[in-house]
Amino acid sequence: MSLPVFLEPSVTGAAVGDRIELTGEEARHAVVVRRTRVEERVVLTDGAGTSATVQVTETAATALAGTVEAVAVTEPEMPRVVVVQAIPKGDRGELAVEMLTEVGVDVVVPWAAARSVSVWRGEKRAKALARWRSTAREAAKQARRSWFPEVTDLVSTAEVAALLRAASVPVVLHEAASGPLADLPLPGRGEIVVVVGPEGGIAEDELAAFAAVGAEPVRLGSSVLRTSTAGVAATAALLSRTRWR
């Protein structure tokens, strides 16, 4: 069984033999929730490619210390995958972020689509973004990722179009599209941007804005997926032809 993973920024630049400390909420989770004990091993990561295997030498209620036994530095996987997720209603946003993180998405972009039922404004926007980012962080640890995904600020349709224009492979999912996702040519590197619409679908003017930058819609299959699962299915299909081969 793989070792539990905790986020610790000071891992950056760590070397074998170094003493390293885990403090705050991460340490409390390790010691109180996971019941990590002296002489056990854990993995600490900075979430930016560096992970260290650490043998625990000291524990307290909100602190853990240990000795670095091994350090691994990994490069980001290619191609880079960005998913633009229209804001769904209820907790389906966190569900989408959790699953997208587990399959390996690099960036999640919340999108204020015209037909999104939920609207983020003011304090609600800040709280929703905090929940999405917390969900991504916890899912990344669960998935044993050394690179944690970024959850950006809320974007407009014009900003989504700009992302699609710059992408190596622009993907707009739409149930009425004539061409299948499976037919898209995929590069070994570069950036794939996948746009997932809200419960009410992508509006005609949004589709036109995306088509204007070269992003024609594609379909996944004959069934219609929820907004919270369509991005995950599309990402898995794309990764099966690139990173997972």
Secondary structure, DSSP 8 states (H G I E B T S, - for coil): ----EEE-GGGTT--TT-EEEEEHHHHHIIIIIS---TT-EEEEE-SBSEEEEEEEEEEETTEEEEEEEEEEE----SSEEEEEEE--STTHHHHHHHHHHHHT-SEEEEE--TT-SS---HHHHHHHHHHHHHHHHHHHHHTT-SB--EE---B-HHHHHHHHHH-SEEEEE-TT-SSBGGGS---SSSEEEEEE--TT---HHHHHHHHTTT--EEB--SS---HHHHHHHHHHHHHTTTTT-
